[in-house]
Amino acid sequence: MASSIKNVAVIGASGNLGKEVVQELLKAGFKVTALTREESTATFPENVVSKKVDYQSVESLKSALDGQDAVVSTIATVAVGGQLPLVDAAVSAKVKRFIPSEFGINTRLVAGTAIGNILQGKVKTLDYIIDKSKENPWFTWTGVSGGLFFDWGLRYGSIGFDKNSKTATIYDSGNEPVQSSNLAFVGRAIAAILSDPGKSANQYLTIASFNPSQNQILQIIETETGEKWKVEHASTADQEKIGLEKLGKGDYSAFSNLLRRRVYADGANLAVKGERNTNSLLGLQEDDLTATIKEWLRN
């Protein structure tokens, strides 16, 4: 099985996660093809083949996927509902493994929740892939949940720490451990999956660079900077209320509010530890939390 996947097509290869996935696949020795929209001006490393496609056309996509062993989709959440033609094309092109755009929170656990309504594009796409795999046993899939994008979230302030104002927003007690992954870590997980595809065929994996609490992150920041930061406390119940109000108006920025409620609430119990954590299945070592934070502080 280890040598059965060599050629990998990546969708969303110019995005925040996609760039890291491409780099990790190249490091692992895969031949990478980036599929882009016909109007795209994105550029890629010289050893990456770029093919322009019509994402609504199965015929266009199949032509681009002929000869590919695996497809990795890293497209943004807002576009995930458009992956069905890509799935059909992958089946038609006899692609062996499909890794859909999951990578964040575990979408297999969101049924009946407000945030689950927003994530229906992901949920329905993976359901469709699973059905196609049952019809075509050679067509396999792997789902990957990495939790919060940690290094990206530090850079863009989405996880509550602002190094310019030296302010931390702490939700509820701040003691809840949270599944978190650096972007390159997700890339390494994908490379590991495709390097030994038999281990993860038709499985949904939950991985993590680490599972830190907000207070743990703040303690490291204050130790490394030698300064006390201003702490603003917030309630995840309030975040949920705001999110539901937004969602009722069709405002899907509600996702951020509902996500805070889901992962930071005391007792959420969504950290991936013990049997929940599949890092070891993929031969992955956790990232160094302190080193990740120090790099963010330096840059």
Residue pairs with C-beta under 8 A, 6 or more apart in sequence:
1 196
1 197
1 198
2 195
2 196
4 69
4 96
4 197
5 30
5 69
5 70
5 96
5 97
5 194
5 195
5 197
6 30
6 31
6 69
7 30
7 31
7 33
7 67
7 68
7 69
7 70
8 25
8 30
8 31
8 32
8 33
8 68
8 69
8 70
8 71
8 72
8 194
9 32
9 33
9 34
9 35
9 64
9 65
9 68
9 70
9 71
9 72
9 95
10 18
10 21
10 22
10 25
10 32
10 33
10 34
10 35
10 71
10 72
10 73
10 74
11 18
11 35
11 71
11 72
11 73
11 74
11 75
11 86
11 101
12 18
12 73
12 74
12 75
12 76
12 101
13 19
13 21
13 22
13 32
13 34
13 35
13 36
13 42
13 44
13 48
13 74
14 34
14 36
14 40
14 42
14 43
14 44
15 74
15 75
15 76
16 149
16 152
16 183
17 74
17 103
17 149
17 152
17 183
17 186
17 187
18 34
18 74
20 183
20 184
20 186
20 187
21 72
21 74
21 186
21 187
21 190
22 32
22 34
22 44
22 45
22 48
22 187
23 184
23 187
24 184
24 187
24 188
24 190
24 191
25 32
25 72
25 187
25 190
25 191
25 194
26 32
26 45
26 47
26 48
27 191
28 191
28 192
28 194
28 195
30 191
30 194
31 49
32 47
32 48
32 49
33 48
33 49
33 50
33 51
33 64
33 68
34 42
34 44
34 48
34 49
34 50
34 51
35 51
35 52
35 53
35 61
35 64
36 42
36 50
36 51
36 52
36 53
37 52
37 53
37 55
38 52
38 53
38 54
40 52
42 50
44 50
51 64
53 60
53 61
53 63
53 64
54 60
54 61
55 61
55 82
55 85
55 86
56 82
56 85
57 85
58 85
58 88
58 89
58 92
59 89
60 89
61 85
61 86
61 88
61 89
61 90
62 89
62 92
62 93
64 89
65 71
65 89
65 90
65 92
65 93
65 95
66 93
67 93
68 90
68 93
68 95
69 95
69 96
69 97
70 95
70 96
70 97
70 98
70 99
70 194
70 197
71 86
71 90
71 95
71 97
71 98
71 99
72 99
72 190
72 194
73 80
73 83
73 86
73 98
73 99
73 100
73 101
74 101
74 103
75 82
75 83
75 101
76 101
77 101
77 104
77 118
77 119
77 121
77 122
77 255
78 252
80 100
80 101
80 121
80 122
80 125
81 120
81 121
81 124
81 125
83 100
83 101
83 121
83 125
84 125
84 128
87 98
87 100
87 125
87 128
87 129
87 132
88 132
90 98
90 139
91 132
91 136
91 139
94 138
94 139
95 139
96 138
96 139
96 140
96 197
97 140
97 141
97 142
97 193
97 194
97 197
97 201
98 129
98 139
98 140
98 141
99 141
99 142
99 143
99 144
99 190
99 193
99 194
100 122
100 125
100 126
100 129
100 141
100 143
101 122
101 125
102 122
102 126
102 143
102 144
102 145
102 204
103 144
103 145
103 146
103 149
103 186
104 145
104 146
104 147
104 148
104 149
105 115
105 119
105 145
105 147
105 179
105 259
105 262
105 263
105 270
106 145
106 204
106 206
106 270
107 116
107 119
107 122
107 123
107 126
107 143
107 145
108 126
108 143
108 204
109 270
110 116
110 119
110 123
111 123
113 258
113 262
114 240
114 243
114 244
114 247
114 254
114 258
115 243
115 255
115 258
115 259
115 262
116 123
117 247
118 247
118 252
118 254
118 255
118 258
126 141
126 143
126 204
129 141
130 141
130 202
132 139
133 139
133 140
133 141
133 202
140 197
140 201
140 202
141 201
141 202
142 193
142 197
142 200
142 201
142 202
142 203
142 204
142 205
143 203
143 204
143 205
144 186
144 189
144 190
144 193
144 204
144 205
144 207
145 179
145 204
145 205
145 206
145 207
145 272
146 179
146 180
146 181
146 185
146 186
146 189
146 207
146 208
146 209
147 178
147 179
147 180
147 181
147 208
147 211
147 263
147 270
147 272
148 159
148 178
148 179
148 180
148 181
148 263
149 180
149 181
149 182
149 183
149 186
150 159
150 180
150 181
150 182
150 209
150 210
150 292
151 182
151 183
151 184
151 292
151 295
151 296
152 158
152 182
152 183
153 159
153 180
154 161
154 292
154 293
154 296
155 296
158 256
159 180
159 217
160 168
160 169
160 170
160 171
160 214
161 167
161 168
161 169
161 217
161 218
161 221
162 168
163 221
163 296
163 297
165 230
166 225
166 227
166 229
166 230
167 229
167 230
167 231
167 232
168 214
168 217
168 218
168 221
168 229
168 230
168 231
168 232
169 232
169 233
169 234
170 214
170 215
170 218
170 231
170 232
170 233
170 234
171 214
171 233
171 234
171 235
171 236
171 239
171 260
171 264
171 265
172 235
172 236
172 264
172 265
172 266
173 215
173 266
174 213
174 214
174 215
174 218
174 264
175 213
175 214
175 215
175 266
176 213
176 214
176 263
176 264
176 265
176 266
176 267
176 268
176 271
177 211
177 212
177 213
177 271
177 273
178 211
178 212
178 213
178 214
178 263
178 264
178 268
178 270
178 271
179 206
179 208
179 211
179 263
179 270
179 271
179 272
180 208
180 209
180 210
180 211
180 212
181 189
181 207
181 208
181 209
181 287
182 209
182 287
182 292
185 207
185 209
185 284
185 287
186 207
188 284
189 205
189 207
189 282
189 284
192 282
192 283
192 284
193 199
193 200
193 205
193 282
199 281
199 282
200 281
200 282
205 278
205 281
205 282
206 272
206 276
206 277
206 278
207 272
207 277
207 278
207 279
207 282
207 284
208 271
208 272
208 277
208 279
208 286
209 286
209 287
209 289
209 292
210 286
210 287
210 289
211 271
211 272
211 273
212 289
214 264
216 289
217 289
217 293
218 229
218 231
220 289
220 290
220 293
221 229
221 293
221 297
222 228
222 229
224 290
224 293
224 294
224 297
225 297
236 260
236 261
236 264
236 265
237 261
237 265
239 257
239 258
239 260
239 261
240 257
240 258
240 261
242 254
242 257
243 254
243 255
243 256
243 257
243 258
243 261
244 254
244 258
245 254
246 252
246 253
246 254
246 257
247 254
247 258
262 268
262 270
263 270
272 278
279 285
279 286
